[in-house]
Amino acid sequence: MFDKILIANRGEIALRVIRACREMGIRSVAVHSTADADAMHVRMADESVCIGPAPASESYLSMARIISACEITGAQAVHPGYGFLSENAAFVQALEDHGITFIGPTSDHIRIMGDKITAKDTMKALGVPCVPGSDGGVPDMATALRVAEAIGYPVIVKATAGGGGRGMKAAHGASELEVAFRTARAEAKAAFGNDEVYLEKYLERPRHIEIQIFGDGKGNAVHLGERDCSLQRRHQKVLEEAPGPVITPKMRAEIGATCAAAVARIGYAGAGTIEFLYEDGRFYFIEMNTRLQVEHPVTEAIFGVDLVREQIRVAAGMPMSFTQDELEINGHAIEVRINAEKVPGFSPSPGRVRMYHAPGGLGVRMDSALYAGYAIPPYYDSLIGKLIVHGRDRPEALARLRRALGELVVDGVDTTMPMFRALLQEPDIQNGEYSIHWLERWLASQFG
Ligand code: MV4
């Protein structure tokens, strides 16, 4: 096992990793920018290294500076958290070259899943159900029109280098497709320097259901059920829950086994998420994320496992500490993302936090790096906390969430808390009846 791990991240996820390290008797190293000198992750780690100025490109995204920090402190492994360098194959390669362990999958697996066409081809070959669409890339307009006729409108044009909603255009007929194809290509070229696009049948009212998988890198893998992350605004998740309100045990077992077998076959190491669109009882693969996700705590809550601990074990060459048979769902969990943003525009609201009070009690987990007097810097993501509740069933989790939101105090900056208080009054939310378009429609109806 490692003696010392460097956490190449900040905020709540850095604390999350430091906590796992501490429980495992592993020393932790925080890295930080000059803007984060007073950040909680710096205080909570055993050691810290300043790696550069405020812009992430010169600090949290600088491979050279992070590798230097490993050499200076003697850290044997790096946990990347989410975002920043967590899905950067070149970073994993560079760490390997320096004899430092990346806590996550191999650079090859990251590269395969980072290219959406290759990811889809790979998953299809492994028996994972995919959205009907083009076989690989669509090189020109004539091919696009032919493929669209074959699969039927509406269709969606997606960038292979995209993901998270960037470089996508839907089309309901041939003339719309001509525009969609051209703009998707141009946007992909500008955003990613890669204009390769592919075509899929456009699903009109799906849910976003993602399956948590975990592999030991030696050909063994398990699944930890699904999360329903359909409540999103501009491709940013707002609320996530597990299990999914409409997923039956039979469906879970089936898609879960398919996903676990697929990642076992490729020798996948560590935590991963296989994203699906779910409509009319069917799952359609869209993307795979090769990192620990923001919303992992809802899965931890219902399975009673520490996913970061498992990531560290597997990276150290140890087996996972559970088998599929030992994984059992207990109750229901919901996470809401507390952002320092002003609703309804969702403009960032950085600044000094005057008062902070975290909720507590049975079934409540608050993952946050906030403290009273802390100044939220304007340079990074606006996520300031995740409130996760766990109950014996969905109604109990909802009641607990309402209660915990009532206890949470964040004074001095605007947050998304008022939106959640309103959201929890909605019958559709109470009944779990929502698709990927529900939240944007609701926001428009509430705030015009
Ligand atoms: C789709 C789709 C409908 N049909 N693919 C958006 C982000 C990226 N992960 C995939 N996305 C979508 N792909 C087909 N074939 C609709 C979306 C989509 C979406 C997906 C998940 C959550 C929220 C969404 C919001 C708008 C569009």
Residues whose N, C-alpha, C, O or C-beta is under 5 A from the ligand:
A	BS01	MV4	V131 I156 G164 G165 E200 K201 Y202 L203 H208 Q232 I286 I436
